[in-house]
Amino acid sequence: MRTLWDFIVKYWLETAFGIIVASLSAAYAHLAKKFKAEKKKNAAIESGLRGILRIQILDTYDRCVADGRTISVSRKDAVVSIYQSYIALGDGESDDTIKALYEELVHMKII
């Protein structure tokens, strides 16, 4: 009986631990790959959203200039909210064009 137990401990436990370690390694690799894909997807969504917000600020500026450099209270509130979101998404502070247009928009005559 002792010999059988020694055999099990010596060979089967090593095999079992090897299988467990291999399974955990495979699961980790799968999760890491999935995490990397999600990170790439989130970066694309963030970039697209920043582009949409940027276009919205540009369009609002164009409309206000066409309206005689005046802005409504609701449009001004929207621009402030859009700009804050744009900045929060990152790298917006380095965009001097949008920053200048935002500053001009918030200082326009309110109608």
Secondary structure, 3 states (H helix, E strand, C coil): CHHHHHHHHHHHHHHHHHHHHHHHHHHHHHHHHHHHHHHHHHHHHHHHHHHHHHHHHHHHHHHHHHCCCEECHHHHHHHHHHHHHHHHCCCCCCCHHHHHHHHHHHCCEEC
